[in-house]
Amino acid sequence: MKKAFYHSHCLLVTLLLAINLFANEATAQVAVSWKVGVSVAPALRQSFLKGGRLLLHVTKQKEREPRTRSEITVGITPQNWDGKTPFQMDTQAKEALSVGLDKLDDNPSGLYYFQVVYKQNPDDGQENVPGNLYSNIDSVQVEAKLSLNLTLNTLIPPWTIVSNKFVKTVEIKSALLTAFRGRPSCLRASVLLPSGYFDNPGKAYPICYRIPGLNGRYTAVNTVLGNKDFSDWWFGKTAPQVIYVFLDSQGPYGDTYQVDSENNGPCGRALTEELIPEIERQVGYNPASKKRFLTGNSTGGWVSLGLQIFYPDFFDGTWSYSPDPVDFEHYGLINIYEDKTIFYNRYGYLQPGRRTIYGEPTFSMKDWIAGENLASRTGNYLISGGQFGAYNAVFGPKGKDGLPSLMFDPVTGEIDHAIAKQWEKYDLKKVLERNWTTLGPKLQGKIYIWMGDMDGLYSNIATRFLQKFLDKTENPKSDATLRFTAMAGHGQEWSDKAVLTMIAERVSGK
């Protein structure tokens, strides 16, 4: 009887999946027909690179640039466009992907703001980053049929770092990444020196590497120092005397996660063998002091924990906040090794990707991937520069075409378990389980993890299962600190001040 019920249940789920897929495909067409002519300003034609992705952003919100946040986005990759003549973006074109257009009725009206971006930077998967082009904003009274012209007239300039005596910028050409990518590749970091640094020449200070959240940049030092509360504290009498380093996560497919991978190259080696030694040479850090620490939130939480695990002797402790899933059997709500699709759960319901701290789903996995498909020049999430494009490039193997192999289908969400299996070497819980005899002793006293138990990305579930494993460890018994806060959301307790204070306490032996 149980067996018959199981088979009936599986058949029902399969039917539900088919119905859902058919329904979504049937409603994919949008009624509006917008034609947008896109030109490149003559002054920028020398900066134009073929093969980029055009993204049209539309919003009703007057107070912000559409390219920073929009309710409607249309993406298309122009074929053989040289930028010398206008390109016609057509929302009805078969190659065009859109998000939000289907929410307009058949006769839309009202004032909307239009802006177009051209993603062309081959070394950065993001949109609003140096090297990409964008247009001015045009306000338009929207109708079902619409024609307008926009000109790409602004080149996003290089990042800049605040000018401050206590801030250093370190940039090196990475021999390892240059050899892998076949073109010059640089690594960058900004360094915030402690308030007593210039008064104590030759003093050996502890050093902490701060890994940014998803696609964060070394320019985060600007924001941190721009916070008056932090700045007053940092230069006050009670501030920790720690060298604080802001790393950069730029990569051609999005965040590199600072680890070696088939698609991004030897990023972990480049960090530990090239960039960090140069930073520490410039600031006078003494490696023999064994005071080299890590911290980060969200993606930075995963990376700070991952680096501590992959390089247990190199780093001397990590403070990880709201890490991305550390157990791929609980990749949010998905088991990548057993589930059939990331779009629907085993009951046939849409799989949520985000939620409020009260448990209300706000965004489905299907919607999430649709947005990443749109942002990528390949028309799938492969080079989206987003979360799953980055995951896929970091954790997965390289495909026959030289691009990352897709772990799941961009339209159906169906998981390729042969590829999912190859993600295991980045499944932090599995790495610890399989290597505890050698890793356990090296990680004693080095792991602190904070997680909100209503994490908006469901990452707390994976962290709970990591805790279950660590609680059962022997020889040695893990002394890792895992702290969960009830009803707290993603990164809710993350604080530079809190981390730096804990590091100072560690160093002083308190």
C-alpha positions as CSV (number, residue, x, y, z in Angstrom):
1,M,0.0,0.0,0.0
2,K,2.8,2.4,0.9
3,K,4.6,1.5,-2.3
4,A,1.5,2.2,-4.4
5,F,1.0,5.6,-2.6
6,Y,4.7,6.5,-3.2
7,H,4.3,5.9,-7.0
8,S,1.0,7.8,-7.1
9,H,2.6,10.7,-5.3
10,C,5.6,10.8,-7.7
11,L,3.2,10.7,-10.7
12,L,1.2,13.6,-9.2
13,V,4.4,15.7,-8.7
14,T,5.4,15.0,-12.3
15,L,2.0,16.1,-13.6
16,L,2.1,19.2,-11.5
17,L,5.6,20.1,-12.8
18,A,4.4,19.6,-16.4
19,I,1.3,21.7,-15.8
20,N,3.3,24.5,-14.2
21,L,5.9,24.5,-17.0
22,F,3.2,24.6,-19.7
23,A,1.4,27.4,-17.9
24,N,4.5,29.5,-17.6
25,E,5.4,28.9,-21.3
26,A,1.9,29.7,-22.4
27,T,1.9,33.1,-20.6
28,A,5.5,34.0,-21.6
29,Q,4.5,36.3,-24.5
30,V,3.9,39.9,-23.7
31,A,1.4,42.2,-25.3
32,V,3.5,45.3,-25.5
33,S,5.7,46.0,-28.5
34,W,8.5,48.5,-27.7
35,K,11.2,49.3,-30.2
36,V,14.3,51.1,-28.8
37,G,17.0,52.3,-31.1
38,V,20.4,52.2,-29.3
39,S,23.3,54.2,-30.6
40,V,26.9,54.6,-29.3
41,A,28.1,58.2,-29.0
42,P,30.9,58.9,-31.4
43,A,33.3,59.8,-28.5
44,L,32.8,56.3,-27.1
45,R,33.1,54.1,-30.2
46,Q,36.8,53.4,-29.5
47,S,35.8,52.1,-26.1
48,F,33.0,49.8,-27.6
49,L,33.6,46.0,-27.5
50,K,31.6,43.6,-29.6
51,G,29.6,40.8,-28.1
52,G,28.2,42.5,-25.0
53,R,24.7,42.4,-23.5
54,L,22.2,45.3,-23.9
55,L,19.9,45.7,-20.9
56,L,16.9,48.1,-21.1
57,H,15.7,49.2,-17.7
58,V,12.3,50.8,-17.1
59,T,10.9,52.2,-13.9
60,K,8.1,54.5,-12.7
61,Q,10.3,55.7,-9.8
62,K,11.6,59.2,-10.7
63,E,14.0,59.4,-7.7
64,R,16.5,56.7,-8.9
65,E,18.4,55.7,-12.0
66,P,16.6,52.8,-13.8
67,R,20.0,51.0,-14.1
68,T,20.3,50.7,-10.4
69,R,16.8,49.3,-9.8
70,S,13.9,48.8,-12.2
71,E,10.6,47.1,-12.4
72,I,11.0,46.1,-16.0
73,T,14.2,44.9,-17.7
74,V,14.7,43.6,-21.3
75,G,17.9,41.9,-22.3
76,I,19.3,41.0,-25.7
77,T,22.8,40.2,-27.2
78,P,23.2,42.1,-30.5
79,Q,24.8,39.8,-33.1
80,N,27.7,41.3,-35.1
81,W,27.0,44.8,-33.8
82,D,30.0,47.1,-34.2
83,G,28.5,50.1,-32.5
84,K,28.9,52.3,-35.6
85,T,25.2,52.1,-36.5
86,P,22.1,52.0,-34.2
87,F,20.9,48.6,-33.0
88,Q,17.1,48.1,-32.7
89,M,16.0,46.5,-29.5
90,D,12.6,44.9,-30.0
91,T,10.7,43.5,-27.0
92,Q,8.9,41.1,-29.4
93,A,12.1,39.6,-30.8
94,K,12.6,35.9,-30.2
95,E,16.0,36.5,-28.6
96,A,14.8,39.1,-26.2
97,L,14.3,38.1,-22.6
98,S,12.2,40.3,-20.2
99,V,11.2,40.5,-16.6
100,G,8.3,42.6,-15.6
101,L,6.8,43.3,-19.1
102,D,4.2,40.5,-18.6
103,K,2.9,42.5,-15.6
104,L,1.8,45.4,-17.8
105,D,-1.8,45.2,-19.1
106,D,-2.6,45.3,-22.8
107,N,-3.0,49.1,-22.7
108,P,-0.3,50.5,-20.4
109,S,-0.1,54.2,-19.7
110,G,1.7,56.6,-17.5
111,L,5.1,58.2,-17.3
112,Y,8.0,55.8,-17.2
113,Y,11.8,56.3,-17.2
114,F,14.0,54.4,-19.7
115,Q,17.7,53.8,-19.6
116,V,19.9,51.3,-21.4
117,V,23.2,49.7,-20.3
118,Y,25.8,47.8,-22.4
119,K,27.6,45.1,-20.4
120,Q,31.0,44.6,-22.2
121,N,33.7,44.3,-19.5
122,P,35.2,40.8,-20.1
123,D,36.8,40.8,-16.7
124,D,33.8,41.7,-14.6
125,G,30.4,39.9,-14.8
126,Q,28.6,42.8,-13.2
127,E,26.5,45.5,-14.9
128,N,27.3,48.9,-13.2
129,V,31.0,48.5,-13.2
130,P,34.0,50.2,-14.9
131,G,34.3,49.6,-18.6
132,N,30.5,49.3,-19.3
133,L,28.4,51.9,-21.1
134,Y,25.1,53.5,-20.3
135,S,22.7,56.1,-21.6
136,N,21.0,59.2,-20.2
137,I,17.5,58.7,-18.7
138,D,14.5,59.4,-21.0
139,S,11.0,59.9,-19.6
140,V,8.3,58.5,-21.8
141,Q,4.5,58.3,-21.8
142,V,4.1,54.5,-22.2
143,E,1.8,52.9,-24.6
144,A,1.4,49.3,-25.9
145,K,3.4,50.2,-29.0
146,L,6.3,52.5,-28.5
147,S,9.4,53.7,-30.4
148,L,12.3,55.7,-29.0
149,N,16.0,56.2,-29.3
150,L,18.7,56.1,-26.6
151,T,22.4,56.8,-26.9
152,L,25.1,55.1,-24.9
153,N,27.0,58.2,-23.9
154,T,28.7,57.4,-20.6
155,L,31.6,55.1,-19.9
156,I,31.7,54.0,-16.3
157,P,35.1,55.1,-14.9
158,P,37.6,53.1,-12.8
159,W,37.0,52.7,-9.1
160,T,38.5,55.3,-6.8
161,I,39.6,54.9,-3.2
162,V,39.2,57.6,-0.6
163,S,42.4,59.7,0.0
164,N,43.4,59.2,3.6
165,K,46.8,58.8,5.4
166,F,45.6,55.6,6.9
167,V,44.4,54.0,3.7
168,K,46.6,52.2,1.3
169,T,45.7,50.7,-2.1
170,V,47.6,47.6,-3.2
171,E,47.4,46.4,-6.8
172,I,49.4,43.7,-8.4
173,K,49.5,41.9,-11.8
174,S,48.8,38.3,-11.0
175,A,51.2,35.9,-12.8
176,L,48.9,33.0,-12.0
177,L,45.7,34.5,-13.3
178,T,47.3,36.1,-16.3
179,A,48.7,32.7,-17.4
180,F,45.3,31.1,-16.8
181,R,43.2,33.7,-18.6
182,G,45.6,34.6,-21.4
183,R,45.4,38.3,-20.7
184,P,46.7,40.7,-18.0
185,S,44.8,40.1,-14.8
186,C,45.2,42.3,-11.7
187,L,44.3,41.8,-8.0
188,R,43.4,44.7,-5.8
189,A,42.9,45.4,-2.1
190,S,42.5,48.5,0.1
191,V,44.1,48.6,3.6
192,L,42.9,50.5,6.6
193,L,45.8,51.0,9.0
194,P,45.2,51.2,12.8
195,S,45.3,54.6,14.5
196,G,48.7,53.9,16.2
197,Y,50.4,52.6,13.0
198,F,52.6,55.6,12.3
199,D,53.4,56.2,16.0
200,N,54.8,52.7,16.4
201,P,57.2,51.9,13.4
202,G,58.2,48.3,13.3
203,K,55.4,47.1,15.6
204,A,53.8,43.7,14.5
205,Y,50.1,44.2,14.2
206,P,47.5,41.5,13.7
207,I,45.9,41.6,10.3
208,C,42.3,40.8,9.2
209,Y,41.1,40.2,5.7
210,R,37.6,41.3,5.1
211,I,35.9,39.5,2.2
212,P,32.9,41.4,0.7
213,G,29.4,40.2,0.1
214,L,28.4,39.1,-3.3
215,N,30.3,41.0,-6.0
216,G,31.7,43.4,-3.5
217,R,34.7,45.6,-4.2
218,Y,37.8,46.8,-2.4
219,T,36.1,50.2,-2.5
220,A,34.1,49.1,0.6
221,V,36.7,51.0,2.6
222,N,35.1,54.2,1.3
223,T,31.8,53.2,2.9
224,V,33.2,52.0,6.1
225,L,35.3,55.2,6.7
226,G,32.4,57.3,5.5
227,N,30.4,56.1,8.5
228,K,31.1,58.7,11.1
229,D,30.4,56.4,14.0
230,F,32.9,53.8,12.8
231,S,35.5,56.5,11.8
232,D,35.3,58.2,15.2
233,W,35.7,54.9,16.9
234,W,38.6,53.7,14.6
235,F,40.6,56.8,15.3
236,G,39.6,56.9,19.0
237,K,41.6,55.8,22.0
238,T,39.8,52.5,22.5
239,A,39.9,51.2,18.8
240,P,41.5,47.8,18.1
241,Q,45.0,48.0,16.7
242,V,44.4,45.7,13.8
243,I,45.3,46.1,10.1
244,Y,42.0,45.8,8.2
245,V,42.2,44.7,4.6
246,F,39.3,45.0,2.1
247,L,39.5,42.3,-0.6
248,D,38.0,42.5,-4.1
249,S,35.8,39.7,-5.6
250,Q,35.9,40.8,-9.3
251,G,35.6,37.9,-11.8
252,P,34.6,37.4,-15.4
253,Y,31.5,35.3,-14.3
254,G,30.8,37.3,-11.1
255,D,32.2,36.8,-7.6
256,T,35.2,34.4,-7.7
257,Y,34.7,33.3,-4.0
258,Q,38.5,33.6,-3.7
259,V,39.1,29.9,-4.3
260,D,40.7,27.9,-7.1
261,S,38.2,26.8,-9.7
262,E,38.2,25.4,-13.2
263,N,36.5,28.4,-14.7
264,N,37.9,31.4,-12.7
265,G,41.4,29.9,-12.4
266,P,43.7,29.7,-9.4
267,C,42.1,32.5,-7.4
268,G,42.9,30.9,-4.0
269,R,46.6,30.5,-4.9
270,A,46.7,34.0,-6.3
271,L,45.3,35.4,-3.1
272,T,47.6,33.4,-0.7
273,E,50.7,33.2,-2.8
274,E,50.7,36.6,-4.6
275,L,48.4,39.3,-3.2
276,I,48.5,38.6,0.6
277,P,52.4,38.3,0.7
278,E,52.6,41.7,-1.1
279,I,50.1,43.4,1.2
280,E,51.9,42.1,4.2
281,R,55.3,43.1,2.8
282,Q,54.0,46.7,2.4
283,V,52.4,47.0,5.8
284,G,55.1,45.1,7.7
285,Y,53.0,42.2,9.0
286,N,55.0,39.4,10.6
287,P,53.6,35.9,9.5
288,A,55.4,34.3,12.4
289,S,53.1,36.1,14.8
290,K,50.2,33.8,13.7
291,K,47.7,36.6,13.8
292,R,46.3,36.5,10.2
293,F,42.5,36.5,10.4
294,L,39.4,36.4,8.1
295,T,35.9,37.8,8.3
296,G,32.9,38.4,6.0
297,N,29.2,38.5,5.7
298,S,26.9,36.5,3.3
299,T,29.1,35.5,0.4
300,G,32.0,36.9,2.4
301,G,30.8,34.6,5.2
302,W,31.1,31.6,3.0
303,V,34.5,32.7,1.6
304,S,36.0,33.5,5.1
305,L,34.9,30.1,6.3
306,G,36.0,28.3,3.1
307,L,39.4,29.9,3.1
308,Q,40.0,28.9,6.7
309,I,39.1,25.3,5.8
310,F,41.0,25.1,2.6
311,Y,44.1,26.9,4.1
312,P,43.9,25.8,7.7
313,D,47.6,26.5,8.5
314,F,47.8,29.8,6.6
315,F,44.9,31.6,8.4
316,D,44.6,31.8,12.2
317,G,40.9,32.3,12.7
318,T,37.6,33.3,11.0
319,W,34.5,35.2,12.0
320,S,31.9,34.2,9.4
321,Y,28.4,35.9,9.3
322,S,25.4,34.5,7.5
323,P,27.5,32.3,5.2
324,D,26.0,31.1,1.9
325,P,25.0,27.4,2.0
326,V,27.8,25.4,3.6
327,D,26.0,22.1,2.9
328,F,24.8,21.4,-0.6
329,E,22.2,18.9,0.6
330,H,20.6,22.0,2.0
331,Y,21.4,24.6,-0.7
332,G,18.7,26.9,0.5
333,L,15.7,24.5,0.3
334,I,17.3,22.4,-2.4
335,N,19.3,19.1,-2.3
336,I,21.4,19.4,-5.4
337,Y,22.4,15.8,-5.2
338,E,18.9,14.3,-5.1
339,D,16.2,16.8,-6.2
340,K,15.0,16.8,-9.8
341,T,14.7,20.5,-10.3
342,I,15.5,23.7,-8.4
343,F,12.2,25.4,-9.5
344,Y,9.7,23.1,-7.8
345,N,9.9,21.2,-4.5
346,R,9.0,17.5,-4.2
347,Y,5.4,18.5,-3.6
348,G,5.2,20.3,-6.9
349,Y,5.1,23.8,-5.5
350,L,7.3,26.7,-6.6
351,Q,10.5,26.7,-4.7
352,P,11.0,29.9,-2.8
353,G,14.4,31.6,-3.0
354,R,13.9,34.4,-0.5
355,R,11.7,35.2,2.5
356,T,11.0,37.8,5.2
357,I,12.0,37.1,8.8
358,Y,8.3,36.1,9.3
359,G,8.6,33.3,6.8
360,E,6.7,34.9,3.9
361,P,8.2,33.9,0.5
362,T,9.1,37.0,-1.6
363,F,10.9,35.6,-4.6
364,S,10.8,32.2,-6.3
365,M,13.9,30.3,-7.6
366,K,12.2,30.4,-11.0
367,D,12.0,34.2,-10.9
368,W,15.5,34.5,-9.6
369,I,17.0,32.5,-12.5
370,A,14.8,34.3,-15.1
371,G,16.4,37.5,-14.0
372,E,19.9,36.0,-14.3
373,N,19.1,34.5,-17.7
374,L,18.1,38.0,-18.9
375,A,21.4,39.5,-17.6
376,S,23.7,37.1,-19.4
377,R,24.9,37.6,-23.0
378,T,24.4,33.8,-23.5
379,G,20.6,34.1,-22.7
380,N,21.0,31.9,-19.6
381,Y,22.5,32.4,-16.2
382,L,25.9,31.3,-17.4
383,I,27.5,34.8,-17.5
384,S,24.9,36.7,-15.6
385,G,27.3,38.0,-13.0
386,G,24.6,37.1,-10.4
387,Q,24.5,34.7,-7.5
388,F,23.9,31.5,-9.5
389,G,26.1,32.5,-12.4
390,A,28.9,32.9,-9.8
391,Y,28.1,29.7,-8.0
392,N,28.0,27.8,-11.3
393,A,31.4,29.1,-12.4
394,V,33.1,28.6,-9.0
395,F,31.8,25.2,-8.1
396,G,31.3,23.5,-11.4
397,P,33.5,22.1,-14.2
398,K,34.4,23.8,-17.4
399,G,32.4,22.8,-20.4
400,K,33.5,21.7,-23.9
401,D,33.0,25.3,-25.2
402,G,35.3,26.7,-22.6
403,L,32.5,28.2,-20.6
404,P,31.2,26.9,-17.3
405,S,28.9,23.8,-17.4
406,L,25.4,24.5,-16.3
407,M,24.4,22.6,-13.1
408,F,20.7,23.0,-13.9
409,D,18.7,23.8,-16.9
410,P,18.0,27.6,-17.2
411,V,14.4,27.1,-18.4
412,T,13.1,24.0,-16.5
413,G,15.5,24.1,-13.5
414,E,16.2,20.3,-14.0
415,I,19.4,19.4,-12.2
416,D,22.3,17.7,-14.0
417,H,23.4,15.3,-11.2
418,A,26.7,14.4,-12.9
419,I,27.7,18.1,-12.7
420,A,26.2,18.5,-9.2
421,K,28.4,15.7,-8.0
422,Q,31.4,17.7,-9.1
423,W,30.4,20.5,-6.8
424,E,31.2,18.3,-3.7
425,K,34.7,19.6,-3.4
426,Y,33.3,23.0,-2.4
427,D,30.6,21.5,-0.1
428,L,32.2,22.6,3.2
429,K,30.4,20.2,5.4
430,K,31.4,17.3,3.2
431,V,35.0,18.6,3.1
432,L,35.1,18.6,6.9
433,E,33.4,15.2,7.2
434,R,35.8,13.5,4.9
435,N,39.0,15.2,6.3
436,W,38.2,15.7,9.9
437,T,41.1,13.6,11.1
438,T,43.6,16.0,9.5
439,L,41.5,19.2,9.5
440,G,40.0,19.0,12.9
441,P,43.2,19.6,14.9
442,K,44.2,22.5,12.6
443,L,40.9,24.3,13.0
444,Q,40.7,24.2,16.8
445,G,40.0,27.7,18.2
446,K,39.7,29.1,14.7
447,I,36.0,29.1,13.7
448,Y,33.2,31.5,14.8
449,I,29.9,31.5,12.8
450,W,26.9,33.7,13.3
451,M,23.5,33.0,11.6
452,G,20.0,34.4,11.8
453,D,17.5,31.6,12.2
454,M,15.1,33.3,9.8
455,D,17.8,33.9,7.2
456,G,16.2,35.5,4.1
457,L,18.0,33.0,1.8
458,Y,17.3,30.0,3.9
459,S,21.1,29.6,4.5
460,N,20.5,28.9,8.2
461,I,19.3,25.4,7.3
462,A,22.7,24.4,5.9
463,T,24.5,26.0,8.9
464,R,22.3,24.0,11.3
465,F,23.3,20.7,9.6
466,L,27.0,21.8,9.8
467,Q,26.4,22.3,13.5
468,K,25.0,18.8,13.8
469,F,28.1,17.4,12.3
470,L,30.5,19.5,14.4
471,D,28.6,18.5,17.6
472,K,29.4,14.8,16.8
473,T,33.0,15.2,16.0
474,E,35.7,13.4,18.0
475,N,39.5,13.4,18.0
476,P,39.3,16.3,18.4
477,K,35.9,17.4,19.6
478,S,35.3,20.6,17.6
479,D,35.4,23.8,19.7
480,A,33.9,25.9,16.9
481,T,31.5,28.6,18.0
482,L,28.2,28.6,16.1
483,R,25.7,31.2,17.3
484,F,22.1,31.4,16.0
485,T,19.7,34.3,16.7
486,A,16.0,33.6,16.7
487,M,13.9,35.7,14.3
488,A,17.0,37.4,12.8
489,G,17.5,37.8,9.1
490,H,20.4,37.7,6.7
491,G,23.4,39.5,8.0
492,Q,21.3,41.2,10.7
493,E,24.1,41.2,13.3
494,W,27.0,41.8,10.9
495,S,29.2,44.6,12.2
496,D,32.8,45.6,11.4
497,K,33.1,47.0,14.9
498,A,31.9,43.8,16.5
499,V,34.3,41.6,14.5
500,L,37.3,43.9,15.1
501,T,36.6,44.0,18.8
502,M,36.4,40.2,19.0
503,I,39.7,40.0,17.2
504,A,41.3,42.4,19.6
505,E,40.0,40.3,22.5
506,R,41.4,37.2,20.9
507,V,44.9,38.8,20.4
508,S,44.9,40.1,24.0
509,G,43.9,36.8,25.4
510,K,40.6,38.0,27.0
